């Protein structure tokens, strides 16, 4: 084929590379007109920076269903930062943490290190191809556990775990609940506090449509958490300990203030458009994509239909190498996807794709019918051509 005239971005689960224009404008305006850091001065620019940060915390609390003091949300650089802060801040020597086969390496790698360095005992809930969880196994695993990690939405299967049920089991066992909302935030209407979360880690650059380098960790009132990093906060400078008051307790160092301004603009866009409206269109397109891929001979659709999940579909083609398939989709058809293990190795072990990997198509706020049509046409053409890689 010749040069692709129209590209079709279908990798929103990695990042929302296409964002509402007001997000970039908010970042640029901040850099041009404010430029200061929240909490680092009493002059006008610094105070305005602080107001933007507060408005962003409030908008995030509204979108994620986290009522109460918005200061319980500490800004982080991404969900990985938030998850590490929660895991290292809550788990003590010889504690038990319960994870699942659906977890991302942003959970699996920290708990592995915690096991080595603090003797933390890790119990893993089994998974299956449909994204289910054995509640009887979960109840047994929670006995004596300090923390349960719940992956709100799988970045490979597109399914959601039963958060409210798992949280109830956890709280009955005296266990705290940490929710990884990286894939859910912005794609699903959320009421995370009502669902039983004690801590929520999220990123700003996926479904929330903000810039990279933004995210956060919400901590329920009364939950004891030690700082992951220590340093300057702009206040209480005489103390060698981090301030006990949130969010300063967890926010060491200079915040990504331009990114926070962009994230506020993204949250404002989602509030006006509504997550429900965005989700309705995303899931309509997901259904078209899922059904279309399922109808192509030689394509193994690994993701279940999952109408209550998030808008992504992962596939494998028996005769096609996954990285090469993704490369051809991009170079020849302008369809941008993600091939590999998606930083979720246990899910791929369940699917039998740990060696081969798979190709993930993920939709977002700006996805259109023509993006789905292009993906289906391209996959069908490549499968028919039989791009076999030995």
N, C-alpha and C positions, 0 to 999 in steps of 0.2 A: 504493500500500500504506500501511497504518498504521505506527505506530512499531514498529521492529524489537525483538523481545523477546530474541533470542539472536544475538549477533555471532559471526562466524566469522573468526578471525584467520589469514590465509594470506600473511603477509609476513615469515616468519622469516629469509629471506635478507637482509632489511634490518636487523632486530633481533629478538631474542626478547622481544617485549613481554610475553608470558606466561612467567613464570619460576616455578620451584619456590618455595613460600612461605618456605623456609628461607633463601633468598638475601636477601630484604628483611629478614628477621629478623636475619640476620648483620650487615647494614649498620646497622640500628637499634641492635643490642646494642653494636656497636663504638662508635658515637657516644655511647651512654649510659654505657658502662662503661669504655671505654679512651680514645678520643679523641686519643691522642698519635700522634706520627709515628715510624716506624722509623728507628733510627740517629740520633736527635736528643736523646739523653739516656740516662743510666745508671739512672734510676729505674724502678720497676716497670711503669708503664703503657707507657713507651717500649720497654722490653725485651719486653713482651708483644706490642706492635705488631710488633716485629722477628720474633718467633716466628711470628706469623700470616703475615707476608710470606714467611718461609722455608718454612712448610708449603705455602703457595700455589705457590711455585716448584717444590717437590717434586711436588705434585699435577699441575701443568702438564707437568712433564717426563715423568711417568708416562703421562698421557693422550696426549701428542704423540709419544711414542717418542724421547725425548731423554735417554739415560742419561748418567751422569757427574755432574759438579759442577752442582747446580741453580743455582748462582750465575752460570752462563753465560746464564741467562735474565734480561734486564733488563726491568723493567716499563716499559710505554709507555701512552699514553692510548688507543690504538686501532691497528689494522693500518696505517693511513696513516702514523702517527707512526713505527711500526717500519720500514716500507718506506723512508720518507725517511731515517731514521737509517742504514739499511743502504746505500742508494744513495749518499748524500752521504759516508758514512764509508768506502766501499770504492773508489769511482770517482775516479780522479785525472785530471789534465789529459790530454786526447787519448786516454784509454782507450776501449775498445770495449765496449758493453753490448748484449746480445742480449735482446730482448723478444719478445712474440708478439701476434697480433691478438686473443687472448683476454684481454689484460690490462685491468685496471681503471684508471681515471684516477689512482688513487693510485700507479700506476707510470708511466703515460704522461706525466702532467704533470711529475713530478720529472725524468724523463730528458730531456724537452724543455727544461726550464730548465738542466739540466746541459750539454746540447748548446750552449746559448747562452752560458753563463757559464764553462764549463771546456773547451769544445771536444770534449766527449765525443761519440763517434760511435755512433749508434744503428742497429742492424740489427734488422728485424722479421721474425719467422717468420710465414708466411702461415697462415691458418686456413680452415676450411670449415664447412658447416652441421652436420656430424657431430662436430665438435670434434677432428678429427684434426690431425696435424702431420707434415710431410714430413721424415723423419729425414735424408735426403740433404741437403736444404736446411739443416737444423740443423747438420750436421757442417761444411758450408762456412761457415756464418755464425759458428761458434765459433772458426774459425781466427784466432788472435791476440786473442781477446776476453778481457777481464778478468773479466766477470760475465755469467751467464745468469740471467734471471728466469723462474721457472716458476710459472704460476698453477695451483695444485693442483686447483681446481675452478672452472668458469665460473659466474658469477652470472647468466648469461642462458641458456646451454644446459644447464647441470647436468651437463656432462661433465667428465672428469678427463684431464689430460695424462699421458703416460707418464713420470713423474718419474724412476724408476730408470734407464730407458734414456737419457733426456736427460742425467741426471747423469753416467752413465758416459761418454757422448760428451764432455761438458764437461770432466770430469777428465782424459780422455785428451788434451784440447787445452790443459790447464793453466788451465782456467777455473773460477772459483768459482760456486757455485749458491746463489741466493737463492730460497726458496720463499715464495710468498704463500699462506698457509693460512687466509685470512679465511673462506672458505666451506667449507673441509674440516674445520677443527678442531671436534670435537664431533659431527660428522655421519659421519665416516669413522674407522674404527680406523687409527691412524697409527703408523708406525715411520720417522719422517722422517730420523733420522740414518742408519739402515740403508739408506734409499732414496737416500742420497747428498747430502742437504742440507748446506750449509756455514753457511747463515744461514736462519732461519725467522721470518717476521713473522706475527703472529696478533692477532686481536681477542678480547676477552672477552665481548662482548654478543650474539654470534650463536649458533652452535651450542654454545658453551661455557656459555651460559645465565647469564652474569654481568651485572653492571651496565654501562651505558655508561661510557666514560671509563677502561676497563681494556683491557689487551692487553700485548704484549711482543715482544721480539726475542731469539731465541737465536742465539749465535755459537759456532761450533765452536772448540775449543781450537786455538790456533795461527793463527787467522785474524786478520789485522791490520785494525782498523777504527778510524777517527778519530771522536771524539764529534761528534754533530750539534749538541748544545747543551752549553754549559759553565756551571758555577755551583757552588753549594754541594752537598756530599755528606754532610756531617756528620763528615768526617774529613780528614786531610792538609790542613788549612786554610792552612798556611803556603805551600804550593806554588801557583803560578799556573797550573799544568797540572792537568788532570783526573787522578785516581788511575789508575794503569795496571791495577789489579786489577778484574775484573768482580765484581758488576754496577755498582759505583760509577763505572766508566769511562764508562758511558752513561746513568747516572741522575742528572742534574742537577736540583736543586730538590726540593721536597716531593712525595712520592708520594701517589697517591690511595688512602690507607690504608683508608677505609671501603669503597671500591670493591673493593680487594684482599680485604678480609674477605668481601664478597659473592661474589667470584669463587672464593675458597676453598670457600665453601659450595656453589657451583654445581659445582665440580670434584668435591667429595665426593659430591654427588648422582649425578653421572655415573659415578663409580667404583663406587658401590653398585648403581646401576641397570644399568650397563655400556653403553658406547657401542654394542656389538654389538646389544643388546636394543633400544635406542632406534632404531638404524638399521633393524633388521628391520621395525619397525612403520612408520617413516617411508617406507620404500621400498615396503611393501605398499600404503600409501595413495597413494603416487606412481603406482604401476601402475594403480590404480583411476581416479585422476584423469586420467592420460595417455590411457588407453583410452576413458574417457568423453568427454573433450574431442575426441578423434580421431573419435568417432562422430557428433558434432554437425555437420550440414551447414552450411557457411559459416564454419567455424572452421579456421584454418590453425595447426596445432600446430608451432611452430618448434623446440622442444626434441626431440632424439631420445629414444628410450625410455631409453637409458643406464642399464641395471640396475646398473652398477658406479659410477654417478655419485652426485650428491647430490639431495635431494628437492625439486626445483622443476620447473615446467612453464611455458613461456612461449608465448603465443598471439598471433595477430592475426586479426581478423575483417575481411574485405574491405569490408563495408558499414558498419562501425562505427568511429568514432573511438576510439582507444585510451584517451586520458584520460577521455573521456565514458563509455566502457564501464566503466572502473574506478570512476568516480564513481557510476554507477548501481548497480553491484554493491554498493557500500558503502551508499549512501543507501536503496536500495529493498530490499536483501536482506541487509544486514549482513555482506557478504563483503568483507574487507579485503585488497587486493592492491597491487601496485606497477606503475604505468604509466610509460612513458617510455623512456629509453635506458639506464637502470640504470648510469650512469657507465662504460659499456663501449662507446664509439662504434664501434670497429673491428668488434666482433661484429655490431652492427646494420647496418653497411655490408655485411658478408657476407650477412646475412639479407635485405637490401633494405628494412630498416625504419628507416633513419637519418632519414627525413623523418616517418614516421608514428609511430614508437615501437611498443611492444608492451606486453602486460599479462602480468605474471609472478605465478603462484601458487606460493608456497613453503611447505612443510610443516615442522613441528618436533615437539619432544618431546610437546607437549600436543595435537597434531592428532588428530581423531577421524573416524570414518566419516561422521558427520553434517555435518562441515565440508566434506568432499568432496561429499557429496550436495547440500548447499546450493549449492556453487559450480557444479556441473553443472546443477542445475535453473535457477539464475539465468542462466547463460550461454545455455542453450537458450531460455529465455523471452525474453531480450533480443534474441537473434538472430532469433527468430520475429517479434518485434514490429518488427524492422527499424529500430532507432534510428539512422537515417542522419543524419550531421552534414555539412553542405555547407561 
